[in-house]
Amino acid sequence: MFIDLRSDTVTKPSKSMLEAIMDAKVGDDVFREDPTVNKLEKYISKMFGKEQALFFPSGTMANQTALKLHTNPGDQVICDKYAHIYNYESGGASFNSGVSCNLIDGNRGMFTAKQVEEAINPEAYYYSKTSLVAIENTTNKGGGACWSFDEIKKIKTVCDKNKLGLHLDGARLWNALVEKKETPNQYGEIFDTISVCLSKGLGCPVGSLLVGNSEIMKDALRIRKIFGGNMRQVGYLAAAGLFALENNMENLKEDHKKAIEIGAELAKLSIIKTVEPIETNIVVFQLNDDVDENLFMTLLANKNIHIISMGSRKLRMATHLDYTDIMHERLIYELKSL
Ligand SMILES: *Cc1c(COP(=O)(O)O)cnc(C)c1O
């Protein structure tokens, strides 16, 4: 039994998802004639109470398009030092949009309205112009932490006062919604743009969307084309998305429960220094200083348990749709006998 906890992106489409894909009605989406893509975009925009949504081949492209829509070259974006848009998008913010990032030294990828206020550049011409604040919920590098919605509202007030855009990298927003019993509409009311992923907890093979009102989304289609993201009969993938939105949301709770149980077991191991708080489907833990990280990972790999390193002796496990109850029992058993 291969237990793959490296990422929640390792899932493969289920039989019923494949059936939904096979049954999809498709057309050429470059002519905006793919009925299933149009249906998915309408579904998501309605869900968030926004006027438009656009389907993307990746979360990175959706985020990068948002950065481009909100900024001009030379501008500055405020985000956390852990932000995906800064760390894991290959320097795209500078490459695609010519912007720099003002990194906030936050807590597990989250920051406060006061920190945003302090990070805004003064008006003087020799500063770069602050134009956007980007939030990530849940935080990836922050170990799946969920934001306080009250703090988000305070940040929105700061953005309004200073005429800054507000973008949400919601690759794992579904996890936060399920865990905190929040609604997409709540987020739609606050953020100018939101990106969401279908290929993480929801178990699709491909796909992300960017939502926003018509004014900010005006050039989204053009930017997606410039980034090389035009797709043709992509309704097959949109069908997977619609299927996942209707069938796989509830399972996220199960992922969270399993992650908490894994964390509890890890905390008992003497070779582990700390297990970070677990709120959703990500477990981040740190080994004792005298434990060799590669040795530990090899030990697990020999038991067919696969996890990833985040550097500086931090390791990560992510639970997901294809991590079954039987795998979970097995993992707990193996951790107990380490
Ligand atoms: C996965 C992820 C993305 C998008 O990644 P892609 O692999 O490009 O789909 C964006 N933001 C966060 C926080 C992520 O975890």
Ligand as a Chemical Component Dictionary entry (heavy atoms), coordinates in Angstrom:
data_LIG
# 
_chem_comp.id                   LIG 
_chem_comp.type                 NON-POLYMER 
_chem_comp.pdbx_formal_charge   0 
_chem_comp.three_letter_code    LIG 
# 
loop_
_chem_comp_atom.comp_id 
_chem_comp_atom.atom_id 
_chem_comp_atom.alt_atom_id 
_chem_comp_atom.type_symbol 
_chem_comp_atom.charge 
_chem_comp_atom.model_Cartn_x 
_chem_comp_atom.model_Cartn_y 
_chem_comp_atom.model_Cartn_z 
_chem_comp_atom.pdbx_ordinal 
LIG C1 C1 C 0 -1.214 25.040 -4.992  1  
LIG C2 C2 C 0 -1.320 26.452 -4.691  2  
LIG C3 C3 C 0 -1.496 27.405 -5.718  3  
LIG C4 C4 C 0 -1.591 27.050 -7.184  4  
LIG O1 O1 O 0 -0.764 26.084 -7.600  5  
LIG P1 P1 P 0 -0.829 25.391 -9.037  6  
LIG O2 O2 O 0 0.040  24.210 -8.835  7  
LIG O3 O3 O 0 -0.311 26.368 -10.004 8  
LIG O4 O4 O 0 -2.257 25.025 -9.325  9  
LIG C5 C5 C 0 -1.636 28.717 -5.359  10 
LIG N1 N1 N 0 -1.605 29.090 -4.081  11 
LIG C6 C6 C 0 -1.461 28.223 -3.069  12 
LIG C7 C7 C 0 -1.486 28.710 -1.665  13 
LIG C8 C8 C 0 -1.301 26.873 -3.338  14 
LIG O5 O5 O 0 -1.155 26.017 -2.332  15 
# 
loop_
_chem_comp_bond.comp_id 
_chem_comp_bond.atom_id_1 
_chem_comp_bond.atom_id_2 
_chem_comp_bond.value_order 
_chem_comp_bond.pdbx_ordinal 
LIG C1 C2 SING 1  
LIG C2 C3 SING 2  
LIG C2 C8 DOUB 3  
LIG C3 C4 SING 4  
LIG C3 C5 DOUB 5  
LIG C4 O1 SING 6  
LIG O1 P1 SING 7  
LIG P1 O2 DOUB 8  
LIG P1 O3 SING 9  
LIG P1 O4 SING 10 
LIG C5 N1 SING 11 
LIG N1 C6 DOUB 12 
LIG C6 C7 SING 13 
LIG C6 C8 SING 14 
LIG C8 O5 SING 15 
# 
